Amino acid sequence: MKVVVTGGAGFIGAHVCRVLAEFEPTTEVVVIDDLSTGLAANIDGVANVALHVGSILDGGLLGRVVTPDVDAVVHLGARPSVPRSIADPVASHEANATGTVRVLEAVRAAGVDQVIVASSSSVYGANPSLPKHEGLAPRPLSPYAASKLATESYALAYAASFGLGVLAFRFFNVFGPFQRAGHAYAAVVPAFASAALEGRPLPVHGDGRQTRDFTYVGTVAAVIADAVARKVVHPEPVNLAFGSRTDLLTLIGLLESILGHPVEREFVEPRVGDVRDSQADNAVLRRLFPSVEPASLEAGLRATLAWFAAESN
């Protein structure tokens, strides 16, 4: 089997590549990544993984890599982060919306059977209903969220128009090893983990009572790999999360319990474009992937802290 992973040197992509590379019979994994947020080191030494450094906006590169012998494309390449999209909306649109169309066109030209695309829970935005089920009307609050809605909409439109086998996942607050905290746009778990291990105050945007459905990256990678193996497709978006709801102060308390000591908090202004509460309805996911067993938040945090500690040595 041969699988192309866009963004495969990134945080989620590197985990997906590692799981796919362990498939039997041996899977050839081909990565396209411009390394703008990913690192080649994330996939160094992983057997059967080949990296092509370049952009998903490069149609020539896509044409050379997405060929008729490819069995599936996992499209994770994107410009992440709500704050980054507010700072530069056009760059987010080009990478996430236009980039997705480029990938879909390459898939269509090559006749690839399956494409999996990464959307986001941020598409629900201002819709207050909880838990978030796929039938809710999207109400994006940021250019990032709008670009991710475009990602899934284009993919599903190509499925309807051209018969592509498509699976569009909406990710909910994925966290774990390889998710770095070295910039102002860091997600909450790496920002907290890094600060806690370095003895700095944890930056809490707002009052800390906002809730998230945290999903460990190893579970996400396992679901995506299973989807590739079984050729799972679906005519509508699918939440990839498991219905948990944890506020940030509870998350900090769990980090304190794992570390064995209290940590200082620094409360700062809420971030523009962030949603207040997020929780997935996972009924569709469970129907499509009945055997999945998600890692607990505590187990995921322990693995994440261990990775950060090893990185600092």
C-alpha positions as CSV (number, residue, x, y, z in Angstrom):
1,M,0.0,0.0,0.0
2,K,1.2,3.6,-0.8
3,V,-0.1,6.6,1.1
4,V,0.6,10.3,0.6
5,V,0.5,12.4,3.8
6,T,0.5,16.2,3.3
7,G,1.8,17.9,6.4
8,G,3.4,14.6,7.4
9,A,6.3,16.2,9.2
10,G,4.0,18.2,11.4
11,F,2.6,17.4,14.8
12,I,-0.4,15.2,13.8
13,G,1.1,14.1,10.5
14,A,4.2,12.6,12.1
15,H,2.2,10.4,14.3
16,V,0.0,9.3,11.4
17,C,3.1,8.5,9.3
18,R,4.6,6.4,12.2
19,V,1.4,4.3,12.5
20,L,1.0,3.8,8.8
21,A,4.7,2.8,8.4
22,E,4.1,-0.1,10.8
23,F,1.2,-1.6,8.7
24,E,1.5,-5.1,7.4
25,P,2.1,-5.5,4.5
26,T,4.6,-2.8,4.6
27,T,3.2,0.6,3.6
28,E,5.1,3.2,1.7
29,V,4.4,6.6,3.1
30,V,5.2,9.7,1.0
31,V,5.2,13.0,2.8
32,I,4.7,16.5,1.3
33,D,5.6,19.2,3.8
34,D,7.1,22.7,3.4
35,L,8.4,22.6,7.0
36,S,6.8,25.9,7.8
37,T,5.5,24.4,11.1
38,G,6.7,20.8,10.8
39,L,10.2,19.4,11.3
40,A,12.0,16.8,9.3
41,A,13.3,15.4,12.6
42,N,9.8,14.3,13.5
43,I,10.0,11.6,10.8
44,D,13.7,11.0,10.7
45,G,14.5,7.3,10.9
46,V,11.0,6.1,10.4
47,A,11.1,3.2,8.0
48,N,9.3,3.4,4.6
49,V,8.7,7.2,4.9
50,A,10.0,9.5,2.2
51,L,9.9,13.3,2.6
52,H,9.4,15.8,-0.3
53,V,10.0,19.3,0.9
54,G,7.5,21.7,-0.8
55,S,4.1,23.3,-0.7
56,I,0.7,21.9,-1.4
57,L,0.2,25.0,-3.5
58,D,2.8,23.6,-5.9
59,G,0.7,21.8,-8.5
60,G,3.8,20.3,-10.2
61,L,5.0,18.8,-7.0
62,L,1.6,17.3,-6.2
63,G,1.4,15.9,-9.7
64,R,4.8,14.2,-9.3
65,V,3.9,12.7,-5.9
66,V,0.1,11.9,-6.1
67,T,0.3,9.3,-8.8
68,P,-2.1,6.5,-9.9
69,D,-0.2,3.9,-7.7
70,V,-1.2,5.9,-4.6
71,D,-3.9,4.1,-2.6
72,A,-4.9,7.0,-0.3
73,V,-4.1,10.7,0.5
74,V,-4.2,12.0,4.0
75,H,-4.4,15.7,3.7
76,L,-3.2,17.3,7.0
77,G,-1.1,20.2,5.4
78,A,-2.5,23.5,6.7
79,R,-1.7,26.8,8.3
80,P,-2.8,26.2,11.9
81,S,-4.0,28.5,14.7
82,V,-6.9,30.9,15.2
83,P,-4.6,33.8,16.2
84,R,-2.3,33.3,13.2
85,S,-5.3,33.5,10.9
86,I,-6.4,36.8,12.5
87,A,-2.9,38.2,12.0
88,D,-2.8,37.1,8.4
89,P,-6.2,35.9,7.0
90,V,-5.0,35.7,3.4
91,A,-2.2,33.3,4.2
92,S,-4.6,31.0,6.1
93,H,-7.1,31.0,3.2
94,E,-4.4,30.2,0.6
95,A,-2.9,27.4,2.6
96,N,-6.1,25.9,3.9
97,A,-8.7,26.5,1.3
98,T,-6.8,26.9,-2.0
99,G,-4.3,24.3,-0.8
100,T,-7.1,21.8,-0.3
101,V,-8.4,22.4,-3.8
102,R,-4.9,21.8,-5.2
103,V,-4.7,18.5,-3.3
104,L,-8.2,17.4,-4.5
105,E,-7.4,18.2,-8.1
106,A,-4.2,16.1,-7.8
107,V,-6.3,13.2,-6.3
108,R,-8.9,13.5,-9.1
109,A,-6.2,13.6,-11.8
110,A,-4.5,10.5,-10.4
111,G,-7.7,8.5,-9.8
112,V,-6.8,7.9,-6.1
113,D,-9.6,6.0,-4.3
114,Q,-9.6,7.8,-1.0
115,V,-8.7,11.2,0.5
116,I,-9.0,12.0,4.2
117,V,-9.0,15.7,5.1
118,A,-8.6,17.5,8.4
119,S,-11.2,20.0,9.4
120,S,-11.7,21.5,12.8
121,S,-14.2,21.9,15.6
122,S,-13.7,25.6,15.2
123,V,-16.2,25.5,12.3
124,Y,-19.0,25.3,14.9
125,G,-17.9,28.7,16.3
126,A,-20.7,30.7,17.8
127,N,-23.3,27.9,17.7
128,P,-24.0,27.5,21.4
129,S,-25.4,23.9,21.3
130,L,-23.5,21.2,23.3
131,P,-22.4,18.6,22.5
132,K,-21.5,19.6,19.0
133,H,-23.1,17.2,16.4
134,E,-22.4,17.3,12.7
135,G,-25.8,18.5,11.8
136,L,-25.4,21.8,13.6
137,A,-25.1,24.9,11.4
138,P,-21.5,26.1,11.2
139,R,-20.9,29.6,12.5
140,P,-17.1,30.3,12.2
141,L,-15.6,33.0,14.4
142,S,-12.2,33.3,12.8
143,P,-10.6,33.2,9.3
144,Y,-9.0,29.9,10.4
145,A,-12.4,28.4,11.2
146,A,-13.8,29.7,7.9
147,S,-10.8,28.2,6.0
148,K,-11.4,24.8,7.6
149,L,-15.1,24.9,6.7
150,A,-13.9,25.5,3.2
151,T,-11.5,22.5,3.4
152,E,-14.3,20.1,4.4
153,S,-16.8,21.7,2.0
154,Y,-14.6,21.4,-1.0
155,A,-13.7,17.8,-0.1
156,L,-17.4,16.7,0.2
157,A,-18.3,18.7,-2.9
158,Y,-15.6,16.8,-4.8
159,A,-17.1,13.6,-3.5
160,A,-20.5,14.5,-4.8
161,S,-19.3,16.0,-8.1
162,F,-16.6,13.6,-9.1
163,G,-17.1,10.4,-7.1
164,L,-14.0,10.8,-4.9
165,G,-14.0,8.6,-1.7
166,V,-13.8,11.3,1.0
167,L,-13.6,11.3,4.8
168,A,-13.6,14.8,6.4
169,F,-12.7,14.7,10.1
170,R,-13.4,17.6,12.5
171,F,-10.5,17.6,15.0
172,F,-11.1,18.8,18.6
173,N,-8.1,20.1,20.6
174,V,-5.6,17.5,19.6
175,F,-2.6,17.4,21.9
176,G,0.5,15.3,22.5
177,P,4.2,14.8,21.6
178,F,5.7,16.9,18.7
179,Q,3.2,19.8,19.5
180,R,5.7,22.5,20.4
181,A,5.2,25.6,22.4
182,G,7.9,27.9,21.0
183,H,5.7,30.7,19.7
184,A,2.9,33.0,20.7
185,Y,0.3,30.9,18.9
186,A,0.9,27.7,20.8
187,A,-2.1,25.6,21.7
188,V,-3.1,25.4,25.3
189,V,-1.6,22.0,26.3
190,P,1.9,22.6,25.0
191,A,1.8,26.2,26.4
192,F,0.9,24.8,29.8
193,A,3.3,21.9,29.7
194,S,6.2,23.9,28.7
195,A,5.6,26.7,31.3
196,A,5.0,24.1,34.1
197,L,8.2,22.3,33.4
198,E,10.2,25.5,33.1
199,G,8.8,27.0,36.3
200,R,7.0,29.8,34.5
201,P,3.4,30.9,35.2
202,L,0.8,29.2,33.0
203,P,-0.9,31.7,30.6
204,V,-4.6,31.4,31.1
205,H,-6.6,33.4,28.6
206,G,-9.9,34.6,30.2
207,D,-11.2,33.1,33.4
208,G,-10.1,29.5,32.8
209,R,-13.6,28.2,32.8
210,Q,-13.8,27.7,29.1
211,T,-14.1,24.0,28.2
212,R,-12.5,21.8,25.6
213,D,-12.8,18.2,24.3
214,F,-9.1,17.2,24.5
215,T,-8.1,14.3,22.2
216,Y,-4.7,12.6,22.4
217,V,-2.8,12.6,19.1
218,G,-2.1,8.8,19.3
219,T,-5.8,8.1,19.3
220,V,-6.3,10.5,16.3
221,A,-3.5,8.8,14.4
222,A,-4.9,5.3,15.1
223,V,-8.3,6.3,13.8
224,I,-6.9,7.8,10.6
225,A,-4.8,4.7,10.0
226,D,-7.8,2.5,10.5
227,A,-9.7,4.6,8.1
228,V,-7.0,4.1,5.5
229,A,-6.8,0.4,6.1
230,R,-10.6,-0.1,5.8
231,K,-11.2,2.5,3.1
232,V,-13.7,4.3,5.3
233,V,-15.5,7.2,3.6
234,H,-18.6,9.2,4.6
235,P,-20.8,11.8,2.8
236,E,-20.8,14.2,5.8
237,P,-18.2,15.6,8.2
238,V,-17.2,13.4,11.2
239,N,-16.2,14.6,14.6
240,L,-13.0,13.1,15.8
241,A,-13.3,13.4,19.5
242,F,-14.9,11.4,22.3
243,G,-17.3,13.7,24.2
244,S,-15.2,14.8,27.1
245,R,-15.5,18.3,28.5
246,T,-12.7,19.7,30.6
247,D,-12.2,23.4,31.7
248,L,-8.7,24.9,31.7
249,L,-8.6,25.1,35.5
250,T,-9.3,21.4,35.8
251,L,-6.6,20.8,33.2
252,I,-4.2,22.7,35.3
253,G,-5.2,20.7,38.4
254,L,-4.5,17.5,36.5
255,L,-1.1,18.8,35.5
256,E,-0.3,19.7,39.1
257,S,-1.3,16.2,40.2
258,I,1.0,14.5,37.6
259,L,3.9,16.9,38.4
260,G,3.4,16.5,42.2
261,H,3.5,20.3,42.9
262,P,1.4,23.4,42.4
263,V,1.9,25.7,39.4
264,E,1.5,29.5,39.2
265,R,-1.3,30.9,36.9
266,E,-1.2,34.1,35.0
267,F,-4.6,35.3,33.8
268,V,-4.6,37.4,30.6
269,E,-7.1,38.7,28.2
270,P,-9.3,36.2,26.2
271,R,-8.1,35.6,22.6
272,V,-10.2,37.0,19.8
273,G,-11.8,34.2,17.8
274,D,-11.7,31.5,20.5
275,V,-14.9,29.7,21.3
276,R,-16.1,29.5,24.9
277,D,-17.1,25.8,25.1
278,S,-16.4,22.8,22.9
279,Q,-17.6,19.2,23.2
280,A,-18.1,16.6,20.5
281,D,-21.0,14.3,19.9
282,N,-19.2,11.1,18.9
283,A,-22.1,9.0,17.7
284,V,-21.1,9.0,14.1
285,L,-17.4,8.3,14.9
286,R,-18.4,5.4,17.1
287,R,-20.6,4.0,14.4
288,L,-17.8,4.2,11.8
289,F,-15.0,3.1,14.2
290,P,-16.6,0.9,16.8
291,S,-13.4,-0.6,18.1
292,V,-11.5,2.6,18.9
293,E,-10.3,3.0,22.5
294,P,-9.3,6.6,23.2
295,A,-6.4,7.4,25.5
296,S,-7.5,9.1,28.7
297,L,-6.6,12.8,29.3
298,E,-4.3,11.9,32.1
299,A,-2.5,9.2,30.1
300,G,-2.1,11.7,27.2
301,L,-0.8,14.4,29.5
302,R,1.7,12.1,31.1
303,A,3.1,11.1,27.6
304,T,3.2,14.8,26.6
305,L,5.0,15.9,29.7
306,A,7.5,13.1,29.3
307,W,8.2,14.2,25.7
308,F,8.7,17.8,26.8
309,A,11.0,16.8,29.6
310,A,13.1,14.6,27.2
311,E,13.2,17.5,24.7
312,S,14.6,19.9,27.3
313,N,17.5,17.6,28.1
